[in-house]
Amino acid sequence: MPPAFFLSRFALALLFAPLAAGAQLRVQDASVLAGTCLNCHGPEGRSAGAIPSLRGHTAGYLLQRLQAFRTGQAPDATVMTRLMKGYDDAQVEALAHWFADKEGR
């Protein structure tokens, strides 16, 4: 088969890969996203210092806080306003649920 055939198939695969990747945010994807949070909020979201723990909160509360940071509506925000701008709605929701699911573990 000619090289153009393979190139066209490769181009189609690249075109549709983001659609397949964005179709669902799996649990392991959320854990990768949460890695950034764990740098400051501690292992599994349990902080030992002045930075608030993410564990022990409901998904609804965490979602509200994360969205407030993302939209600049959290008056007590420090660096979180800047960090949250890098996440889309699905990622923010996945993070809220990932940390809420850590309750009791």
Phi, psi and omega per residue, in radians:
M1 nan 2.569 -3.098
P2 -1.242 2.663 3.140
P3 -1.017 -0.522 -3.141
A4 -1.083 -0.595 3.108
F5 -1.073 -0.846 -3.130
F6 -1.161 -0.676 3.113
L7 -1.125 -0.692 3.137
S8 -1.174 -0.660 3.096
R9 -1.160 -0.701 3.120
F10 -1.129 -0.734 3.123
A11 -1.099 -0.709 3.095
L12 -1.119 -0.711 3.118
A13 -1.088 -0.741 3.110
L14 -1.140 -0.633 -3.134
L15 -1.137 -0.720 -3.058
F16 -1.635 -0.154 -3.136
A17 -1.037 -0.790 3.123
P18 -1.076 -0.583 3.112
L19 -1.139 -0.744 3.126
A20 -1.199 -0.700 -3.120
A21 -1.180 -0.642 -3.094
G22 -1.496 -0.080 -3.074
A23 -1.090 -0.653 3.105
Q24 -2.620 2.555 3.107
L25 -1.815 1.872 -3.072
R26 -1.355 2.901 -3.126
V27 -1.017 -0.769 -3.120
Q28 -1.149 -0.512 3.067
D29 -1.149 -0.745 3.123
A30 -1.116 -0.645 3.138
S31 -1.181 -0.573 3.071
V32 -1.191 -0.778 3.091
L33 -1.044 -0.688 -3.096
A34 -1.181 -0.340 3.125
G35 -0.957 -0.642 3.100
T36 -1.126 -0.706 -3.126
C37 -1.146 -0.650 -3.047
L38 -1.175 -0.363 3.095
N39 -1.020 -0.678 -3.119
C40 -1.813 -0.657 -3.029
H41 -1.560 0.060 3.041
G42 1.489 2.917 -3.134
P43 -0.991 2.318 -3.128
E44 1.016 0.297 3.129
G45 1.440 0.270 -3.122
R46 -1.833 1.756 -3.079
S47 -1.444 2.477 3.093
A48 -1.795 -0.057 -3.057
G49 -2.086 -2.624 -3.066
A50 -1.336 -0.333 3.124
I51 -1.319 2.335 -3.057
P52 -1.087 2.543 3.019
S53 -1.303 2.573 3.071
L54 -1.666 -0.379 3.114
R55 -1.258 2.631 3.079
G56 1.560 0.066 3.109
H57 -1.946 2.701 3.078
T58 -1.302 2.786 3.088
A59 -1.081 -0.653 3.130
G60 -1.077 -0.774 3.122
Y61 -1.127 -0.823 -3.128
L62 -1.095 -0.712 3.117
L63 -1.083 -0.753 3.112
Q64 -1.058 -0.798 -3.131
R65 -1.149 -0.800 -3.115
L66 -1.109 -0.693 3.101
Q67 -1.179 -0.639 3.100
A68 -1.127 -0.704 3.076
F69 -1.112 -0.769 -3.064
R70 -1.123 -0.624 -3.116
T71 -1.629 -0.009 3.139
G72 1.378 0.313 -3.090
Q73 -1.674 0.085 -3.135
A74 -1.725 1.864 -3.079
P75 -1.168 -0.359 -3.109
D76 -1.662 0.207 -3.082
A77 -1.285 2.554 2.993
T78 -1.950 -1.770 -3.138
V79 -1.442 -0.226 -3.055
M80 -1.067 -0.601 3.134
T81 -1.053 -0.737 3.134
R82 -1.257 -0.692 -3.114
L83 -1.154 -0.734 -3.036
M84 -1.235 -0.318 3.111
K85 -1.127 -0.308 -3.141
G86 -1.478 -0.002 -3.089
Y87 -1.973 2.497 3.058
D88 -1.589 3.089 -3.072
D89 -1.007 -0.767 -3.121
A90 -1.129 -0.675 3.131
Q91 -1.192 -0.711 3.116
V92 -1.088 -0.780 3.129
E93 -1.137 -0.703 3.125
A94 -1.107 -0.708 3.104
L95 -1.111 -0.781 3.138
A96 -1.028 -0.777 -3.134
H97 -1.239 -0.639 -3.132
W98 -1.078 -0.814 3.141
F99 -1.247 -0.641 3.109
A100 -1.125 -0.607 3.134
D101 -1.245 -0.203 3.126
K102 -1.362 -0.185 3.136
E103 -1.001 2.282 3.073
G104 1.459 0.042 3.135
R105 -1.751 nan nan
